[in-house]
Amino acid sequence: MRVVTTEIVDFTGDLLSALPESPTTFIRHGDGLAGWGEAVRLTSNGSVRFEELASQWQSLIEKAEISDSVNLPGTGLVAFGSISFADESVTESVLIVPRVILGSRDGRRWITRIDDAELPVEHAKPAEPQDHSSESEPRVSLGDGIQSSAAFERSVVDALEAIAAGRVEKVVLARDLEGRIPVGFDLRNPLRRLAARYPSCWVYSVDGCFGASPELLVRVSHKQVSARVLAGTAGRGTDPAVDQAIGEALASSHKNLAEHTFAVDSMVRALQPFCDHVDADQTPFAMPLPNVWHLASDVHGVLNSHASVLDLAAAIHPTAAVAGTPRAESLELIAQLEPFDRGRYAGPVGWIGADGDGEWAIALRGAQITGDVVRAFAGCGIVSESDPASEAAETELKFKPIVDALTQV
């Protein structure tokens, strides 16, 4: 395999304007990567999926002839990945090397070609701005999936009983929505809406898994490790003064602070074996998104080993923010109380380079397309002070980004 990255100066549009019909992408604030076609697909299942994918990736690197004149994060040989949440999932985990990648970072643009592949002519220049409000654009109708809101509330009651009995301190439970993909559906349109409405989120699309995640699982760049932990949620207010009060109340909420502490401690413990030191924000901050407030903390470290970003993702996943505390017991409870396979929901999604650097988010605020079926998921952290009805209402808030992106034109 011959991999060549060169800088380009004649592409002035944003990456989202040039996406192919079956997009592979990972973009935030307009910067990131967009891929065309598929040169290589690496797959694995089960409890060894991270290790097997890492081994296959290393073998591919050793056989590749890589020429990179740009030398930025995301240049050279790059694979996009989407990993299933659970060891027991029947959903395949993948690393995909596109035939062509367009990249953008800090005003610089580049193109990476595998074996002299060319960018299709229709994408060689950015598309003209489109009006996505056409009444002719097909909408996706989403309704209850396997776990309805009422059934979710019953699961929360069961989770609270498990917490009271000392089985777990926190568990994250999810519910799902399901719909059919209509004829003429174009995934690029919901991706563009998500990017426009949630620019600070990581807009991702890998092998049918897509969305706009507010949570960075882990980033590695030149030995520097960073992550952002989100746990604790409140809806936004329509009045600015009320909205600010909601954010301040979230930042002082005992229930939400306890949930957040579990998640931060989980992240720090997972990173410590790989880093000389790990620092986390002493106090979480209230981070506003268009529809919710989140409690957020940034975590930083410096690698002390040759671990890749995929190795770190394997050690960190699943965090307490998407599983619970303790990890093993919370995963057992999730399997007991959730009547579905999460697939790649809440699993790692992102990219890895040949040098082991990369960027992975948690596949949240999104959905998975399988054939003509699309399934969206949303979850909440359950702790001793949780209220079932309030947690069900929180899932509605978390569904809103993907539901709006699929149903609005």
Backbone hydrogen bonds in HBPLUS format (Angstrom, degrees):
<---DONOR---> <-ACCEPTOR-->    atom                        ^
c    i                          cat <-CA-CA->   ^        H-A-AA   ^      H-
h    n   atom  resd res      DA  || num        DHA   H-A  angle D-A-AA Bond
n    s   type  num  typ     dist DA aas  dist angle  dist       angle   num
A0065-GLU N   A0001-MET O   2.76 MM  64  6.11 165.4  1.78 167.7 172.8     1
A0115-ASP N   A0002-ARG O   2.72 MM 113  4.91 174.0  1.73 156.4 158.6     2
A0003-VAL N   A0065-GLU O   2.78 MM  62  5.99 171.2  1.79 156.7 158.5     3
A0067-SER N   A0003-VAL O   2.75 MM  64  6.07 161.3  1.79 163.4 170.0     4
A0004-VAL N   A0113-ARG O   3.05 MM 109  5.41 165.3  2.08 153.6 158.3     5
A0113-ARG N   A0004-VAL O   2.87 MM 109  5.41 159.9  1.91 152.1 155.2     6
A0005-THR N   A0067-SER O   2.84 MM  62  6.27 158.2  1.88 161.2 168.3     7
A0069-SER N   A0005-THR O   3.33 MM  64  6.27 171.8  2.33 151.5 149.0     8
A0006-THR N   A0111-ILE O   3.00 MM 105  5.66 160.2  2.04 157.9 160.8     9
A0111-ILE N   A0006-THR O   2.95 MM 105  5.66 162.4  1.98 165.1 170.1    10
A0008-ILE N   A0109-ARG O   3.10 MM 101  5.68 166.9  2.11 127.4 130.5    11
A0017-SER N   A0014-ASP O   3.03 MM   3  5.56 145.0  2.16 111.2 121.0    12
A0018-ALA N   A0015-LEU O   3.00 MM   3  5.43 158.7  2.05 112.5 119.4    13
A0035-GLY N   A0024-THR O   2.68 MM  11  5.04 168.2  1.69 156.6 159.8    14
A0025-THR N   A0205-SER O   2.89 MM 180  5.15 150.6  1.97 134.0 143.5    15
A0205-SER N   A0025-THR O   2.97 MM 180  5.15 143.5  2.10 150.1 143.8    16
A0026-PHE N   A0033-LEU O   2.99 MM   7  5.44 154.7  2.06 154.6 155.9    17
A0033-LEU N   A0026-PHE O   3.04 MM   7  5.44 158.8  2.09 137.0 142.2    18
A0027-ILE N   A0203-VAL O   2.92 MM 176  5.18 160.7  1.95 146.3 152.0    19
A0203-VAL N   A0027-ILE O   2.76 MM 176  5.18 154.0  1.82 171.7 163.0    20
A0028-ARG N   A0031-ASP O   2.82 MM   3  5.47 160.8  1.86 161.6 166.3    21
A0031-ASP N   A0028-ARG O   2.98 MM   3  5.47 149.1  2.08 128.8 126.9    22
A0029-HIS N   A0199-PRO O   3.15 MM 170  5.18 141.4  2.31 150.3 156.4    23
A0032-GLY N   A0104-SER O   2.97 MM  72  5.38 144.8  2.09 134.6 144.9    24
A0104-SER N   A0032-GLY O   2.98 MM  72  5.38 150.9  2.07 153.0 157.8    25
A0034-ALA N   A0102-LEU O   2.92 MM  68  5.31 150.2  2.01 155.1 162.7    26
A0102-LEU N   A0034-ALA O   2.85 MM  68  5.31 163.5  1.88 159.7 162.9    27
A0036-TRP N   A0100-VAL O   2.79 MM  64  5.17 157.3  1.84 156.4 160.8    28
A0099-ARG N   A0036-TRP O   2.89 MM  63  5.89 135.2  2.09 150.1 162.2    29
A0100-VAL N   A0036-TRP O   3.28 MM  64  5.17 155.9  2.34 141.2 144.4    30
A0039-ALA N   A0097-VAL O   2.69 MM  58  5.53 154.2  1.76 154.8 164.0    31
A0040-VAL N   A0097-VAL O   3.22 MM  57  5.03 156.1  2.28 136.1 140.8    32
A0097-VAL N   A0040-VAL O   2.89 MM  57  5.03 165.3  1.91 145.4 150.4    33
A0042-LEU N   A0095-LEU O   2.81 MM  53  5.03 172.2  1.81 158.6 161.3    34
A0095-LEU N   A0042-LEU O   2.89 MM  53  5.03 148.4  1.99 143.0 147.6    35
A0044-SER N   A0093-SER O   3.06 MM  49  5.38 142.2  2.20 144.7 149.4    36
A0093-SER N   A0044-SER O   2.96 MM  49  5.38 170.4  1.97 172.7 171.4    37
A0049-ARG N   A0046-GLY O   3.17 MM   3  5.50 157.5  2.22 120.7 120.2    38
A0052-GLU N   A0048-VAL O   2.85 MM   4  5.99 167.6  1.86 164.5 168.3    39
A0053-LEU N   A0049-ARG O   3.01 MM   4  6.01 160.8  2.04 142.6 148.2    40
A0054-ALA N   A0050-PHE O   2.90 MM   4  6.08 159.6  1.94 150.6 156.8    41
A0055-SER N   A0051-GLU O   2.94 MM   4  6.15 154.0  2.01 146.3 153.3    42
A0056-GLN N   A0052-GLU O   2.91 MM   4  6.12 163.7  1.93 151.1 155.5    43
A0057-TRP N   A0053-LEU O   2.85 MM   4  5.97 155.2  1.91 147.3 154.7    44
A0058-GLN N   A0054-ALA O   2.99 MM   4  6.18 155.8  2.05 144.2 150.1    45
A0059-SER N   A0055-SER O   3.05 MM   4  6.30 156.2  2.11 147.8 154.1    46
A0060-LEU N   A0056-GLN O   3.01 MM   4  6.27 151.9  2.10 144.8 152.3    47
A0061-ILE N   A0057-TRP O   2.99 MM   4  6.27 156.8  2.04 150.3 156.3    48
A0062-GLU N   A0058-GLN O   3.07 MM   4  6.30 159.5  2.12 148.3 153.1    49
A0063-LYS N   A0060-LEU O   3.21 MM   3  5.32 135.5  2.42  98.5 110.2    50
A0064-ALA N   A0061-ILE O   3.14 MM   3  5.20 145.9  2.26 101.0 111.0    51
A0075-THR N   A0072-LEU O   3.00 MM   3  5.56 146.4  2.11 150.4 145.1    52
A0354-ALA N   A0077-LEU O   3.04 MM 277  5.50 124.6  2.36 159.2 164.0    53
A0079-ALA N   A0352-ILE O   3.01 MM 273  5.54 161.4  2.04 157.4 163.1    54
A0352-ILE N   A0079-ALA O   2.96 MM 273  5.54 151.5  2.04 153.9 163.2    55
A0080-PHE N   A0096-ILE O   2.80 MM  16  5.12 161.5  1.84 149.9 145.9    56
A0096-ILE N   A0080-PHE O   2.66 MM  16  5.12 161.7  1.70 153.5 160.0    57
A0081-GLY N   A0350-GLY O   2.76 MM 269  5.37 164.4  1.78 143.6 146.5    58
A0350-GLY N   A0081-GLY O   3.02 MM 269  5.37 158.5  2.07 141.6 146.4    59
A0082-SER N   A0094-VAL O   3.08 MM  12  5.56 153.1  2.16 146.8 152.3    60
A0094-VAL N   A0082-SER O   3.01 MM  12  5.56 163.6  2.04 150.8 153.4    61
A0083-ILE N   A0348-PRO O   2.94 MM 265  5.38 166.2  1.96 166.5 168.5    62
A0085-PHE N   A0343-GLY O   2.79 MM 258  6.07 166.7  1.81 164.2 161.1    63
A0089-SER N   A0086-ALA O   3.20 MM   3  5.22 162.4  2.23 104.2 109.6    64
A0114-ILE N   A0099-ARG O   2.92 MM  15  5.13 149.1  2.02 161.5 156.7    65
A0101-ILE N   A0112-THR O   2.90 MM  11  5.04 151.4  1.98 142.8 150.2    66
A0112-THR N   A0101-ILE O   2.86 MM  11  5.04 157.6  1.91 146.0 153.1    67
A0103-GLY N   A0110-TRP O   2.93 MM   7  5.21 163.1  1.96 145.9 147.7    68
A0110-TRP N   A0103-GLY O   3.05 MM   7  5.21 153.6  2.12 137.5 140.0    69
A0105-ARG N   A0108-ARG O   2.96 MM   3  5.37 156.9  2.01 151.2 158.5    70
A0108-ARG N   A0105-ARG O   2.96 MM   3  5.37 167.4  1.97 121.7 125.2    71
A0117-ALA N   A0114-ILE O   3.09 MM   3  5.59 150.0  2.18 113.9 122.4    72
A0123-HIS N   A0120-PRO O   2.85 MM   3  5.49 156.9  1.90 121.2 128.9    73
A0124-ALA N   A0121-VAL O   3.14 MM   3  5.13 161.7  2.17 105.5 111.2    74
A0137-GLU N   A0134-SER O   3.24 MM   3  5.69 162.0  2.28 110.0 115.1    75
A0140-VAL N   A0406-LEU O   3.12 MM 266  5.46 166.0  2.14 137.1 139.7    76
A0143-GLY N   A0178-GLU O   2.95 MM  35  5.50 167.5  1.97 147.6 148.5    77
A0178-GLU N   A0143-GLY O   2.82 MM  35  5.50 157.8  1.86 150.6 158.3    78
A0145-GLY N   A0176-ASP O   3.12 MM  31  5.10 141.8  2.27 135.4 124.0    79
A0152-PHE N   A0148-SER O   2.85 MM   4  6.03 149.3  1.94 145.2 154.5    80
A0153-GLU N   A0149-SER O   3.03 MM   4  6.34 154.0  2.10 146.1 151.8    81
A0154-ARG N   A0150-ALA O   3.18 MM   4  6.53 151.9  2.26 143.7 150.9    82
A0155-SER N   A0151-ALA O   2.99 MM   4  6.32 147.6  2.10 144.1 153.3    83
A0155-SER N   A0152-PHE O   3.03 MM   3  4.98 116.5  2.44  93.7 109.7    84
A0156-VAL N   A0152-PHE O   2.92 MM   4  6.29 145.6  2.04 148.6 158.8    85
A0157-VAL N   A0153-GLU O   3.06 MM   4  6.41 153.1  2.14 146.9 153.4    86
A0158-ASP N   A0154-ARG O   3.08 MM   4  6.42 156.5  2.14 144.5 150.4    87
A0159-ALA N   A0155-SER O   2.85 MM   4  6.12 149.0  1.95 143.3 152.6    88
A0160-LEU N   A0156-VAL O   2.87 MM   4  6.15 153.7  1.93 151.9 158.4    89
A0161-GLU N   A0157-VAL O   3.09 MM   4  6.40 149.0  2.19 144.9 153.1    90
A0162-ALA N   A0158-ASP O   3.06 MM   4  6.39 149.7  2.15 142.9 151.1    91
A0163-ILE N   A0159-ALA O   2.89 MM   4  6.23 149.9  1.99 148.3 157.1    92
A0164-ALA N   A0160-LEU O   2.89 MM   4  6.09 161.9  1.92 147.2 152.1    93
A0165-ALA N   A0161-GLU O   2.96 MM   4  6.14 139.8  2.12 138.6 149.4    94
A0167-ARG N   A0162-ALA O   2.95 MM   5  5.38 151.9  2.03 166.6 159.8    95
A0166-GLY N   A0163-ILE O   3.00 MM   3  5.11 157.0  2.06 105.1 112.4    96
A0169-GLU N   A0325-THR O   2.80 MM 156  5.56 162.9  1.83 147.6 153.5    97
A0170-LYS N   A0325-THR O   3.12 MM 155  5.08 160.3  2.16 147.1 146.6    98
A0325-THR N   A0170-LYS O   2.85 MM 155  5.08 150.9  1.93 127.8 133.6    99
A0171-VAL N   A0382-ILE O   3.06 MM 211  5.24 154.2  2.13 140.6 148.6   100
A0382-ILE N   A0171-VAL O   2.68 MM 211  5.24 167.7  1.70 148.6 152.9   101
A0172-VAL N   A0323-ALA O   2.81 MM 151  4.99 155.2  1.87 138.4 133.1   102
A0173-LEU N   A0380-CYS O   2.99 MM 207  5.63 145.3  2.12 162.7 158.6   103
A0380-CYS N   A0173-LEU O   2.87 MM 207  5.63 149.7  1.96 154.0 160.1   104
A0175-ARG N   A0378-ALA O   2.94 MM 203  5.79 153.3  2.02 158.4 162.4   105
A0378-ALA N   A0175-ARG O   3.14 MM 203  5.79 151.0  2.23 157.4 161.8   106
A0177-LEU N   A0376-ALA O   2.88 MM 199  5.11 152.7  1.95 141.4 146.8   107
A0376-ALA N   A0177-LEU O   2.92 MM 199  5.11 151.9  2.00 134.7 143.9   108
A0179-GLY N   A0374-VAL O   2.92 MM 195  5.35 145.7  2.04 154.1 161.9   109
A0374-VAL N   A0179-GLY O   2.93 MM 195  5.35 167.8  1.94 145.7 148.4   110
A0181-ILE N   A0372-ASP O   2.71 MM 191  4.91 163.6  1.74 138.2 141.6   111
A0185-PHE N   A0182-PRO O   3.23 MM   3  5.70 151.6  2.32 136.5 134.0   112
A0189-ASN N   A0186-ASP O   3.09 MM   3  5.96 150.0  2.19 124.6 129.9   113
A0191-LEU N   A0187-LEU O   3.28 MM   4  6.49 159.7  2.32 151.4 157.5   114
A0192-ARG N   A0188-ARG O   2.97 MM   4  6.16 153.4  2.05 147.1 153.6   115
A0193-ARG N   A0189-ASN O   3.02 MM   4  6.31 154.4  2.09 150.7 158.0   116
A0194-LEU N   A0190-PRO O   2.93 MM   4  6.11 162.3  1.96 148.6 153.1   117
A0195-ALA N   A0191-LEU O   2.99 MM   4  6.21 159.4  2.03 147.0 152.5   118
A0196-ALA N   A0192-ARG O   2.97 MM   4  6.12 150.8  2.06 143.2 151.0   119
A0197-ARG N   A0193-ARG O   2.92 MM   4  6.09 156.8  1.98 153.5 159.3   120
A0198-TYR N   A0194-LEU O   2.79 MM   4  5.61 148.4  1.89 148.3 156.3   121
A0201-CYS N   A0198-TYR O   3.01 MM   3  5.54 162.9  2.04 118.6 124.1   122
A0202-TRP N   A0213-SER O   2.81 MM  11  5.08 161.0  1.84 151.7 149.4   123
A0213-SER N   A0202-TRP O   2.94 MM  11  5.08 145.9  2.06 144.0 134.0   124
A0204-TYR N   A0211-GLY O   2.98 MM   7  5.56 156.2  2.03 142.3 150.0   125
A0211-GLY N   A0204-TYR O   3.05 MM   7  5.56 146.2  2.16 149.3 148.9   126
A0206-VAL N   A0209-CYS O   2.86 MM   3  5.23 159.2  1.90 148.1 153.2   127
A0209-CYS N   A0206-VAL O   3.02 MM   3  5.23 166.5  2.04 118.1 120.6   128
A0369-ILE N   A0208-GLY O   2.86 MM 161  4.84 156.2  1.92 128.0 135.9   129
A0210-PHE N   A0367-ALA O   2.98 MM 157  5.67 167.0  2.00 163.0 167.4   130
A0367-ALA N   A0210-PHE O   2.83 MM 157  5.67 153.3  1.90 162.2 170.9   131
A0212-ALA N   A0365-ARG O   3.33 MM 153  5.69 157.2  2.38 126.8 130.3   132
A0362-ILE N   A0215-GLU O   3.02 MM 147  5.87 153.4  2.10 165.6 166.2   133
A0228-ARG N   A0216-LEU O   3.17 MM  12  5.19 176.4  2.17 139.9 140.8   134
A0217-LEU N   A0360-TRP O   2.81 MM 143  5.53 130.0  2.06 125.8 141.2   135
A0218-VAL N   A0360-TRP O   3.05 MM 142  5.47 158.6  2.10 146.2 151.5   136
A0360-TRP N   A0218-VAL O   2.92 MM 142  5.47 164.3  1.95 158.6 163.9   137
A0219-ARG N   A0226-SER O   2.80 MM   7  5.22 143.6  1.93 154.9 161.9   138
A0226-SER N   A0219-ARG O   2.99 MM   7  5.22 153.1  2.07 144.2 150.3   139
A0220-VAL N   A0358-GLY O   2.99 MM 138  5.50 163.4  2.02 153.8 157.9   140
A0358-GLY N   A0220-VAL O   3.12 MM 138  5.50 156.4  2.18 139.4 144.7   141
A0221-SER N   A0224-GLN O   2.97 MM   3  5.21 155.7  2.03 143.0 150.9   142
A0224-GLN N   A0221-SER O   2.99 MM   3  5.21 159.1  2.04 115.4 118.2   143
A0303-LEU N   A0223-LYS O   2.86 MM  80  5.04 166.4  1.88 151.6 154.4   144
A0225-VAL N   A0301-GLY O   2.87 MM  76  4.88 173.7  1.88 143.9 142.0   145
A0301-GLY N   A0225-VAL O   2.88 MM  76  4.88 149.5  1.97 140.0 139.9   146
A0227-ALA N   A0299-VAL O   2.92 MM  72  5.13 143.1  2.06 149.9 151.8   147
A0299-VAL N   A0227-ALA O   2.87 MM  72  5.13 168.4  1.88 151.1 150.9   148
A0229-VAL N   A0297-SER O   2.81 MM  68  5.25 167.2  1.83 164.6 164.6   149
A0297-SER N   A0229-VAL O   2.97 MM  68  5.25 146.0  2.09 144.5 153.8   150
A0231-ALA N   A0295-LEU O   3.17 MM  64  5.65 156.0  2.23 149.6 157.0   151
A0295-LEU N   A0232-GLY O   2.98 MM  63  5.16 150.2  2.07 134.9 139.3   152
A0234-ALA N   A0293-TRP O   3.04 MM  59  5.11 148.6  2.14 139.7 142.3   153
A0293-TRP N   A0234-ALA O   2.66 MM  59  5.11 164.5  1.68 161.4 166.0   154
A0236-ARG N   A0291-ASN O   3.32 MM  55  5.54 154.4  2.39 124.0 120.4   155
A0243-ASP N   A0239-ASP O   2.76 MM   4  5.90 162.3  1.79 163.1 169.4   156
A0244-GLN N   A0240-PRO O   2.96 MM   4  6.12 157.7  2.01 145.5 150.5   157
A0245-ALA N   A0241-ALA O   3.06 MM   4  6.26 153.8  2.13 141.7 149.1   158
A0246-ILE N   A0242-VAL O   2.91 MM   4  6.23 146.6  2.02 148.0 157.4   159
A0247-GLY N   A0243-ASP O   3.08 MM   4  6.43 157.8  2.13 149.2 154.2   160
A0248-GLU N   A0244-GLN O   2.98 MM   4  6.27 157.4  2.04 149.7 155.8   161
A0249-ALA N   A0245-ALA O   2.85 MM   4  6.02 153.5  1.92 144.9 152.6   162
A0250-LEU N   A0246-ILE O   2.91 MM   4  6.14 153.3  1.98 149.1 156.1   163
A0251-ALA N   A0247-GLY O   3.14 MM   4  6.37 155.9  2.20 143.3 149.1   164
A0252-SER N   A0249-ALA O   3.16 MM   3  5.22 146.5  2.28  98.2 108.1   165
A0253-SER N   A0250-LEU O   3.22 MM   3  5.09 163.8  2.25 102.7 107.6   166
A0257-LEU N   A0253-SER O   2.82 MM   4  5.90 158.4  1.87 154.1 161.0   167
A0258-ALA N   A0254-HIS O   2.95 MM   4  6.01 154.7  2.01 144.7 151.1   168
A0259-GLU N   A0255-LYS O   3.13 MM   4  6.37 159.9  2.18 144.1 149.4   169
A0260-HIS N   A0256-ASN O   2.89 MM   4  6.05 154.2  1.96 143.3 150.8   170
A0261-THR N   A0257-LEU O   2.89 MM   4  6.06 156.9  1.94 147.6 153.2   171
A0262-PHE N   A0258-ALA O   3.26 MM   4  6.52 158.8  2.30 150.2 154.0   172
A0263-ALA N   A0259-GLU O   3.40 MM   4  6.72 156.7  2.46 142.0 147.5   173
A0264-VAL N   A0260-HIS O   2.98 MM   4  6.31 162.2  2.01 160.2 164.6   174
A0265-ASP N   A0261-THR O   2.95 MM   4  6.02 171.0  1.96 154.8 157.8   175
A0266-SER N   A0262-PHE O   3.04 MM   4  6.15 153.1  2.12 142.9 150.4   176
A0267-MET N   A0263-ALA O   3.13 MM   4  6.39 156.0  2.19 145.7 151.1   177
A0268-VAL N   A0264-VAL O   2.97 MM   4  6.25 169.1  1.99 160.8 162.9   178
A0269-ARG N   A0265-ASP O   3.02 MM   4  6.14 168.2  2.04 151.4 154.6   179
A0270-ALA N   A0266-SER O   3.16 MM   4  6.28 154.0  2.23 143.3 150.1   180
A0271-LEU N   A0267-MET O   3.09 MM   4  6.33 149.1  2.19 150.6 158.5   181
A0272-GLN N   A0268-VAL O   3.06 MM   4  6.12 147.1  2.18 152.6 160.6   182
A0274-PHE N   A0271-LEU O   2.93 MM   3  5.63 150.4  2.02 125.6 134.2   183
A0275-CYS N   A0272-GLN O   3.30 MM   3  5.26 152.2  2.38 103.8 111.4   184
A0304-ASN N   A0274-PHE O   2.78 MM  30  5.80 162.2  1.81 149.4 147.0   185
A0276-ASP N   A0302-VAL O   2.85 MM  26  5.76 152.3  1.93 166.1 171.0   186
A0279-ASP N   A0300-HIS O   2.76 MM  21  5.24 162.2  1.79 157.0 163.0   187
A0300-HIS N   A0279-ASP O   2.78 MM  21  5.24 161.8  1.81 156.1 162.5   188
A0281-ASP N   A0298-ASP O   3.10 MM  17  5.77 143.7  2.24 153.7 164.6   189
A0285-PHE N   A0296-ALA O   2.85 MM  11  5.32 158.3  1.90 154.4 156.4   190
A0296-ALA N   A0285-PHE O   2.81 MM  11  5.32 157.5  1.86 151.7 159.5   191
A0287-MET N   A0294-HIS O   2.66 MM   7  5.12 168.9  1.67 164.9 164.4   192
A0294-HIS N   A0287-MET O   2.90 MM   7  5.12 153.0  1.98 138.9 147.8   193
A0289-LEU N   A0292-VAL O   2.79 MM   3  5.26 158.9  1.84 171.1 178.5   194
A0311-ASP N   A0308-SER O   3.05 MM   3  5.10 120.7  2.42  96.1 110.7   195
A0312-LEU N   A0308-SER O   3.09 MM   4  6.49 156.1  2.15 150.9 156.9   196
A0309-VAL N   A0356-GLY O   2.79 MM  47  5.82 159.0  1.84 157.2 159.8   197
A0313-ALA N   A0309-VAL O   2.92 MM   4  6.12 155.0  1.98 142.0 149.3   198
A0314-ALA N   A0310-LEU O   2.98 MM   4  6.17 151.4  2.07 142.3 149.5   199
A0315-ALA N   A0311-ASP O   3.13 MM   4  6.44 147.5  2.24 141.4 149.7   200
A0316-ILE N   A0312-LEU O   2.88 MM   4  6.09 154.4  1.95 154.1 161.3   201
A0317-HIS N   A0313-ALA O   2.89 MM   4  5.78 163.4  1.92 149.3 153.8   202
A0322-VAL N   A0319-THR O   3.12 MM   3  5.68 155.5  2.18 112.2 118.3   203
A0323-ALA N   A0319-THR O   2.96 MM   4  6.04 129.2  2.22 146.0 161.2   204
A0330-SER N   A0326-PRO O   2.93 MM   4  5.96 153.8  2.00 150.5 158.6   205
A0331-LEU N   A0327-ARG O   2.93 MM   4  6.15 157.2  1.98 157.3 163.4   206
A0332-GLU N   A0328-ALA O   3.09 MM   4  6.36 152.2  2.17 144.7 152.2   207
A0333-LEU N   A0329-GLU O   3.05 MM   4  6.32 153.0  2.13 143.2 150.2   208
A0334-ILE N   A0330-SER O   2.87 MM   4  6.13 153.9  1.94 149.0 156.3   209
A0335-ALA N   A0331-LEU O   3.04 MM   4  6.24 165.3  2.06 148.4 151.7   210
A0336-GLN N   A0332-GLU O   3.11 MM   4  6.32 137.9  2.30 136.4 147.8   211
A0336-GLN N   A0333-LEU O   3.12 MM   3  4.93 123.4  2.45  90.3 105.1   212
A0337-LEU N   A0333-LEU O   2.87 MM   4  6.06 152.0  1.95 152.1 159.0   213
A0338-GLU N   A0334-ILE O   2.82 MM   4  5.59 155.4  1.88 157.2 158.9   214
A0345-TYR N   A0342-ARG O   3.10 MM   3  5.41 153.8  2.17 137.9 134.5   215
A0347-GLY N   A0344-ARG O   2.98 MM   3  5.06 158.2  2.03 128.2 126.5   216
A0346-ALA N   A0363-ALA O   2.86 MM  17  4.70 174.1  1.87 135.0 133.5   217
A0363-ALA N   A0347-GLY O   2.85 MM  16  5.50 170.0  1.86 160.6 163.9   218
A0349-VAL N   A0361-ALA O   2.94 MM  12  5.39 155.2  2.00 148.2 151.1   219
A0361-ALA N   A0349-VAL O   2.77 MM  12  5.39 160.0  1.81 165.0 158.0   220
A0351-TRP N   A0359-GLU O   2.99 MM   8  5.63 154.6  2.06 141.7 148.8   221
A0359-GLU N   A0351-TRP O   3.11 MM   8  5.63 141.2  2.26 138.8 150.0   222
A0353-GLY N   A0357-ASP O   2.83 MM   4  5.50 164.4  1.85 166.9 166.4   223
A0356-GLY N   A0353-GLY O   3.00 MM   3  5.37 163.4  2.03 115.8 119.6   224
A0364-LEU N   A0362-ILE O   2.69 MM   2  5.71 118.1  2.07 120.5 103.3   225
A0368-GLN N   A0375-ARG O   2.87 MM   7  5.40 149.1  1.96 142.9 151.6   226
A0375-ARG N   A0368-GLN O   2.99 MM   7  5.40 157.5  2.04 144.0 150.2   227
A0370-THR N   A0373-VAL O   2.85 MM   3  5.37 165.0  1.88 162.4 167.2   228
A0373-VAL N   A0370-THR O   3.10 MM   3  5.37 164.4  2.12 126.1 129.7   229
A0386-SER N   A0383-VAL O   2.97 MM   3  5.45 168.1  1.98 125.6 127.5   230
A0391-GLU N   A0387-ASP O   2.95 MM   4  6.16 155.4  2.01 160.3 168.3   231
A0392-ALA N   A0388-PRO O   3.00 MM   4  6.26 154.9  2.07 148.4 154.9   232
A0393-ALA N   A0389-ALA O   3.01 MM   4  6.27 153.5  2.08 144.4 151.7   233
A0394-GLU N   A0390-SER O   2.96 MM   4  6.23 143.0  2.10 139.8 150.1   234
A0395-THR N   A0391-GLU O   3.12 MM   4  6.51 144.3  2.25 143.5 151.9   235
A0396-GLU N   A0392-ALA O   3.36 MM   4  6.77 146.7  2.48 141.2 149.2   236
A0397-LEU N   A0393-ALA O   3.27 MM   4  6.70 151.6  2.36 145.2 151.8   237
A0398-LYS N   A0394-GLU O   3.05 MM   4  6.38 152.9  2.12 147.4 154.9   238
A0399-PHE N   A0395-THR O   2.83 MM   4  6.06 135.5  2.03 145.6 157.9   239
A0400-LYS N   A0396-GLU O   3.25 MM   4  6.33 136.0  2.46 140.7 150.6   240
A0403-VAL N   A0399-PHE O   2.96 MM   4  5.96 168.9  1.97 164.9 166.3   241
A0404-ASP N   A0400-LYS O   2.87 MM   4  5.77 169.3  1.88 153.7 157.0   242
A0405-ALA N   A0401-PRO O   3.07 MM   4  6.16 156.1  2.13 139.5 146.7   243
A0406-LEU N   A0402-ILE O   3.04 MM   4  6.17 143.9  2.18 142.1 150.3   244
A0407-THR N   A0403-VAL O   2.89 MM   4  5.90 148.5  1.99 151.4 160.0   245
A0408-GLN N   A0404-ASP O   2.95 MM   4  5.30 155.4  2.01 140.7 143.8   246
